[in-house]
Amino acid sequence: MQQNELKKNNANYAPLTPIVFLEKAAKVFPNRYSIIHENKYFTWEQTFLRCIQLASSLSQKLTKGNVVGFIASNTPELYEAHFGVPMAGMILNAINYRLDAKTIAYIIDHSNIKLLFIDTEFFKLGKEAVNLSKEKPDIIIVKDEQTFTFDTSYFHMDYEQFLESYDLDFNYYKPLDEWESLSINYTSGTTGNPKGVVYHHRGAYLNAMGNSLEWDMKMHPTYLWTLPMFHCNGWCFPWTIAMRAGTNICLRKITGENIYDKIFSHEVEYLCGAPTVLSFIINTDSKHVKKLNGRVKLMTAAAPPPAKILEQIEKCGFDVTHVYGLTEVYGPAVICKWKDEWDNLESSEKANLKSRQGVSYLVQEDLKVVNSETRKEVQHDGNELGEVLLRGNITMKGYLKDEDATIKAFKDGWFKTGDLGVIFEDGYIQLKDRAKDIIISGGENISSIEIENCIFKIEGVIACAVIAKPDEKWGETPCAFIEKKEGVSITKEEVLKFCKENLASFKVPKEVIFSELPKTSTGKIQKAELRKLFSNR
């Protein structure tokens, strides 16, 4: 039989898209709660209709393929955007509200955002970014139930008013090709300007399924939003929860007290977050700790969590699943898959095993660790260091408007993560360092070079090196080593003040050390030597 005798048609092929998860949740479970946010309750039928209204209203203002931006917290509006924007045939850009206005302006212009939704909490930041941008997108206000002070001197339509312009006869869009772009997520690189990582419908669909499969997520889960939805589209969990017809519990302010309160009030079963979230839970004041109704599943990633933290969080009633990924692979793409034979080990041994990154998601094709110079696979002995490579269907389309960086990232048919690690006999990997010196603090990627470039602007600085310092609360924090000219007086306070004026707050170094910096014979700063100062503590 000739292969070309059998062809794709509407009966045997449909492009994969996470939009179908919303359709089916609304059709099969219309009256189950989809979203709970303080005193607001929505069912899946209501969420489906609101997403259609959003898509219809967008279609009257913009054209297919346009980029729609959101600067918002974990609220129903941002959740709806994960379906409503693609249902208009447009591309979602959920922006990190912790960035500074200048960087957000760059993102607006680089991704050509035509319409920007801004939560009232971040209105001042968003307005400043729009004023700095060349694109000057129109603004829609997302009002929250809380009261925030923001500039009302200019009128801007709010989200609910915007939805009212929908067309009752609107037929929402579904992709003709699953390779079509769904969203753009910006990630910090080794340069100051972030890179735009482009996702397609196929990858989002598959990683949403991968999350459920790898986590053994049951139907109708209650999921607490402690992970920002601007992080890799919430690691694709907006689509995962719709797929399982679960309930999204929104949470604006992430604190240990609030986490315990929501878990207790709504019988939360699942949540995600960086090791920072684990630290918040562990260090919650005893008077705010509430007895859990059962074990709560917690997925963590970003900076590798210390074994000590993993051991402590388990004692608090949380079952931790450790995953690893990057913005370029839709969030989690590697998981420390638990083995039955590990159940009888001591808690400290279990924690050490859980601190490994693990093996590739079922929906990701493969991973390997290669020697950075020879590009040959390292020994599976847990000792030989190499670069971690990934490939498969949950790998980005590429970097927006950056062909050179895309080609470099996909060299030899694998995605180069830039992370260094080892691989064990059983195929589990463990990260040991970051080749690009990216610092991951509280789940945020921070470019050490960006901070260094900022500090170099201070008069009298002749050398600077920023590295990651281990931190129990944030996982990692920036530490700046500064070499200054002889006779010049620069204080720690002056450095921090300058950084606060020129960087986003989470990028400001938490420690500043003045000393002569170790260098190679060619004058290159040896950051490995600086890291040893912390590894020996």
N, C-alpha and C positions, 0 to 999 in steps of 0.2 A: 504493500500500500504506500503510495506517495504521501509524504508529509504534507504537501501543499493541497491535498484533497480535503483536508479538514481545516476549517478556518474559524476564527473568532466571530461570534455574532452576539446579539443582545440576549439570546437564550442561555449561552454558556460562558459569557464573560461580562464582568462589570468592574470598572476601575475601583480599586480600593480607596475608600475615604472614610474618615472618622465621623462624617455627617450621618452615616447610617446608624451609628450607635444611638444618637439622639432620636432618630426616627423610630427605632424599635423600642426604646425605653418609653417613649410617649404612646406608642401604639399598644404595647403589651401591658405596661404598668402606668397608665395615665394618672392615677390618683396617689401614687406613692410620692413621698416628698423627695424632691431633687436637691433643693437648696434651703438651708436654714441660716439666716444671718440676723442675729439678735432677735428682734420681734417680727422679722419678715420670714414668711414661709411660702415656698413655691412647690408645685407638683411638677412631674415630668411633662404633663400636658401643657401646663402654663409656661414652663421653660421653653418647650418646643415652639409655642406660639410667639413668645417674646423674641426668640432667635429669628423667626421668620419676619417679624416686624422690623427687627434691626437690619436684616438683609435687605428688605424692601426699601426701607428708608435710606440706606446707604446707596442702593441702586439708583435712586432718584437724584442723588447728589454727585456720585462719582461713576466711573466706568470700570468694567471688569479689568483686573490686573493691577488696579491702584492699590497703594499701601495705606492701611489704616493704623494709626498709632494709638496706644493706650498708656497713660501714666496713672496707674491705679493700684490700689491695695487688693487683697484677696476678698473681693466683694462679688455679689451676683452679676454685676455688669461686666466685669472682666471675664467671669466664667462664660457668660452668654456670648461674649466676643469670640471665644474659641470655636463657636459654631456659626454664629451670625455673620461674621466677616467672610469666612470661606463660602457660606451659603449665598453670598452676594457675588461670588467669583473673585473676591479680593484677597489680599494678603495681610495677615495680622502681624503687627510689630508691637509686642508688649515690652515696654521700656523699663529698665531698672530705675526706680525712683530714688535710689541712693546715689546716683551719679550727679555730677555738678552740671550746671546749666550749659556750660560751653560744650561738654561732651554730648549732652542730649541734643543740642543744636546741630552738632556734627551728624548724629544719627538721623535726625529729621531730614537733613539735606542729602546725606549719602543714600538713604533708602527712599527718598522722594515721597515722604509722607504728605498726603493730601488733606487728611482730616485727623485731628488729634483730640482724643477724649482725655480729659484731665480730672482726676479726683480732687474735690475741694481741699483735701489735706495737702495736696502738692501743687495747688494752683499758682502760687508765687513762683515756684521753681519752673513749672511748665510754661508760664507766661514769659519768664525771662528767657528761657530757651527758644521759644518762638520768636521773640524779638531779636535774638542773636542769629537766628537762622535766615537763610536766603529763601527757603521754600515758603515760609509764612503760611502754614496750614491754618484752616479755620479751626476754631475750638468749640468743643461741646463739653459742658460741665457735668461731671458725675457727682451728684449730691449724695452724701451719706446721711445716716440717721443721727450722726454726731454733729456737733457744731464746730466749724473751723473758720478761722479768720482768713478772708481772702479778699482781693481787690475787686470790688463790684462797680468800679467807675465805668467799666465797659460792659455792655450787655452780651451775654453768651447764652445760647439756648442750652437747656439742660437735657440730660439723657432721656428722661420720660417724655419731655416735649418732642424730642427728636423721633421717638418711636411712634408718636401719634400721626406722623406723616406717611405711614405705611399704606400700601395698596392692597385691598382685600383680595384682588385677583392675581397677586404676585406669585409666580412660579420660581421658587428658589433654585439656585444653581448647584449642580453636582458636576465634578470634573469629567471631562471627556477622556482625559489621560491622567493616570494616577501619578505621573511624574510632574504634574503641574505644581507650582509653588503654593504652599499653604501658609507659611509663616517665615519671619526673619527674626533671628535672635542674635544679639550682639555680645561678643565675648572679648575680653581683654587679650591682646597679644603681647609680644615683647616690645612693641612700639606703643606710643601713647594712644594712637587712634584705635578704637575697637574694630573688630572685623564682623561683617554681617554674614551670619551662617544661615543658609537657606534650606528649609525643610520642604519635603513634598508630601502629598496626601498618603502615598503608599507607606512611607516610613512612619508617619504619625499613627496610621491604622495598626501597623505591625507592632510598634513599640507599646501602644496602648494594650494590645493583646499580650505582649511579652510581660508587661508589668503584672497582669493578672495571673498568668501562668506561673511565673517565677515565684510569686508571692502566695500562691495557692489562695487567691482572693475569692471568697464565696460570693454568691449572689446577694444583692441588697446590702453591701457593706456601708457602715457609717464611717466616713473619712473626714478627718480634721485637717484644715488647710493651715499647717505651720510652715509649709514650703512656699515661697513666693511663686505665683503663677508666671512671673516674668523670667523665672529660671528655666530655660529650655522648655517653655510652655508647661511649667509645673511638672517637668519630667514626663510629660504626656498624660498625667493623671486626670486632667479635665475630661479627656476622652475615655480613659480607663473606667472612671466612675460611671459615666453614661453607659458604657458597654455592659456593666454589671447592674445597672439600674439602682445605684446606691444613693446615699444621701451625703451631699457636700455640706460640711459645717464650716462656715466662713469665720475667719479670725483675723482681725485687723492688727492688734498689738500682741506680739509673741512674748509672753512671759511664762515662767513656771506656774504661777498662780492661775493665769488664764487657761493654760493648757489643762491643768487638773480640773478646773471649773467646767470646761467644755466636755472633757472626757466623762466626768461624773454626770453632768446634766443631760447629755445626749447619748450616753453609753457608746462612746467612740471606740472603734475597734482597730482603726488603722490611721497612721500619720507618717509623714516623711520629713526629713530635715537634715541639715548639716550637723556635725558633732556639737555645734553651738547649742542646738535644741536639746541634745542629750544633757549638756551641762546645765542648761536652765532647769530641766526637770530634776536632776540630781541635787542641785543647790537651792531648790525651793524651800522657803521658810517652812518649818514643820507645822506651823499653825494653818498653812494653806494647802498642805498635802491631804488629799482625800483618798479614802480606801477605794480601790478600783473594783469594778464588778467582775472583772476577769482579766486575763493576760491581754495586753494591748500590743499589736504588732507595729514595729517602728522600723522604717527603712532609712538608712543613713548613707551619705556619700560625702564628697568634697575632700577635705584634708583627711588622710587616714586616721580614724579615731584611735587614741591610745587604748591598749588592752585594759588598762585600769578603769577607764571611762566605761568601756563595754561591760566589764564585770559589775560595776556599780549600778548601771542602768537596769541590768537584768534583775538585780535585787529589788528594784523599785516596782517590778511588775510588768516590765516591757520585754518582749521578745524581739531582739534586734536582728535585722537582715542587713548585711553590709554589701553595698553595690559600688561600682566605679563606672565613670563615664566622663564625657565632656560635652560641651554644647554641640560639638560637631557630630556627636552620635546620639542626638535626641535625649540626652540625659543618661540614665543608667543603661549600660550595654554589657556589663560584666557583673557577675554576682558570686558571692561566697556561698555557693550551694552547700547546704548542710548535709552531712553524712551520718547515718544511723549509728555507726561505730564510734562516733564522737560523743554520744549521749552520756556515757559513763565516765567521762574524763572529769578532772577537777575543774572548778569554775575558772581558775586562772588559765588553765590549758585551753579551755573552750574559748576564752576571750582572745588568747593569742591566735587561735585558728580563725576566729571571726574577724580579726584585724587584717587578714589577707583580702585582696580584692576578688580573687576567684577565677571563674571560667566564664566564657561568653554566654550571653542570653541565647535562648533557643532561636529567637528571631534574628540574631546576628550570626553571620556565616562562620566567622573564625577569628582567632587572635593568635599572636605569636610574639616572642621576644627575640630581637636580633642584636648582634654585636653592632655597635654604632659605626664602626669603621669597615668591617668586612661584609656587613649586612647578612651574615649567616646566622642561623638560629643558635642561641646560646644553649649550653647544657642544661638539662632539666634536673638541676642539683640544688636549687635554692640559693646559689652563691654567685654564679656568673651574671654580671650586670649587663643589661642591654636595653634597647628602646622597645616600648610596647607598641605593637601595630594591630590594627583592627580592620575588618572589612565586612561588608554585608549590606542588607537592605535598610538598616537603621544607621546609615552613615549619610551625612549631609550631601546635598547636590553640589555644594561648593561655596566659596566665599563670594559674596555679592561684589561685582565690579572689580574683582582682583584675580585675574586669570593666572598671574605668576604664582601667587600664594596657593591657589587651588592646585595647580600642576605640581608644585613642590610638596603639598600635603598628600597627594595621591601617587607619589612616585612608586613605580614598580607594582602598581595595582593594589596597594595597601594604604590605609590612612595612617600617617605618622603622628602619633599622639604627642611626641616630644617628652613623654614621661619615661623615666628610667625605672626598671624593676628587675626582678628575678622570677624564674618559673620553677616550680617544684616537680618532683617525679610524677605526681598525680595530675599535672597540667594546670594547677592553680598558680596564679601570679600574685606577686606582692610588690607594691611600689616602694622604691627606695629614695628617689629624688626626682626633681623636675628639671629636665634639661634646659628649659627656657626660663628658669628662675621665676616662674609664676607663683605668687603667694595666694593661698586660698584661705581667706579669713571669714568665718561665719558663713561659708558657702559662696562668698564673693571672690571672683578672680581679680587679682591686683597685679599690675605690671610693675616689677621692681625698677625697670628702666624709667618709667614715667615718674616715679618718686625721685629717683636719682637726678633726672633732668630738672626737676623742680628745685631740688636742694642745690644743684650746681649754680642756680641763679643767685644764690646768696653770696654777697661779696666776701671774699677771703677763703672760700672753699676750693681746695685744689684736687681733692679726690673724694669720691663717695661710693659706697656699696650698700645696697639694701638687700637684706635676706629675710627669710621666714624664721621667726622665732617661735618655738612651740608654746602654745597657750592652752590651758585647761578649758577656758570658756569659749574661745573663738577658734580653736584648732591651731591656727597660726596667726601671727600678727607681724606687721612690718617692723624691722629693726634697722636703723640707719647707722652705719659706721662712717664717720666723717674725718677727713684729714684736712686741716686748715693751714693757712700760711703762717709762718713763724711771726710772732708778734701781734697777730690778729686776734681780737677777742670776739668769740661767738658763743652764745650760751644755748643750752638745750631749749629754754623757753623761747628764744628768738627763732630757732629752727622750727619748732612746733607751731608758733604763731604764723610764720611764713607759709608753712604747709597747709594750715587750716584756711588761709586766705586764697590758696591756689589749687587745692585738691578737694575731692569729695571727702567727707569726714572719715569714712571707713578706710581710706588710703593713707591717712596721716599716721606716721610711725608711732608706735607705742613706747619705743625706747630709742634714745639717741646716745651713741658712744663716740667720744672723740679719741682717736688714736691714729698712729701711722699704720697704713694698710699694707698687708702682705702682697707682694707683686712678683711676677715671673721676671726672668731676665729681659723680656721684651716690654715690660711695664704693665702687663695685664694683671688686674686685681684677682687674687686667688680667693674666690668666695668659699671654696671648700674649706680653706683654713679658718675662715670666720665662723662657718657652721660648727666647726669642732668645739668652739667656745661654749656652745649650748649643749652639744651632745655629751660633753664631759661633766655637765652639771648634775 
